[in-house]
Amino acid sequence: MIELVRDSRCTQCNLCVQVCPVNVFDEVPDAAPVIARQHDCQTCYMCELYCPVDALYVAPNPDGPMIISEDRVEADGLLGSYRDSIGWTGGPRSRRANDTTFKLTSAH
């Protein structure tokens, strides 16, 4: 379940808003998106995958919201960890740039 949008890292690109298949986020003018419907999150990790600055944390526990510390999540290297673990980082083997399947359901 989506647990965190780290404001200090977010560049307000709103890719997370665009790729979320269940509309969990709301865009906010001149600010980071907000988690508006956390209970709708299906733990698909799409938002974390597409975040170019690792500003999101999706917890692998889909049973409900967790009480987390933003600083602890960052210190433990959990921001963007799923994206990194499956090879969607910016290196030469990155698959992110070639995947546009999210556009099939995106309103943007």
Phi, psi and omega in degrees: 000140178296128183242337192206135164243112183278102184304323184292342178258333188296135178257006178063033178284338179064021174298324179299322178296318184289323186271345183294119183286348182239015173059051181284327186262155168241136173290147177230124180302131177057032178205169176293149175300156178249150174278101187266332183225062185303323182296343178274349183300134180255011178055046179273345178071007181300318181298315180294323179299316186273348180293115185285349184238015179052050181263000185242150173228121174253118179281141181287359180266102183276007186281348179157169181300151179245157171267113184231160175255122179303316181296323181291318178300317179291316180297326180279359178072027183274340179294117180076010185294326179293315179302316180294320184292335179256007172090021179265022177283177186279009182287183184294341180262011183297138177255351185302314185296334182270351184261112178242019183298333180297338181290346179293329181245357183281142177281347183260000000 
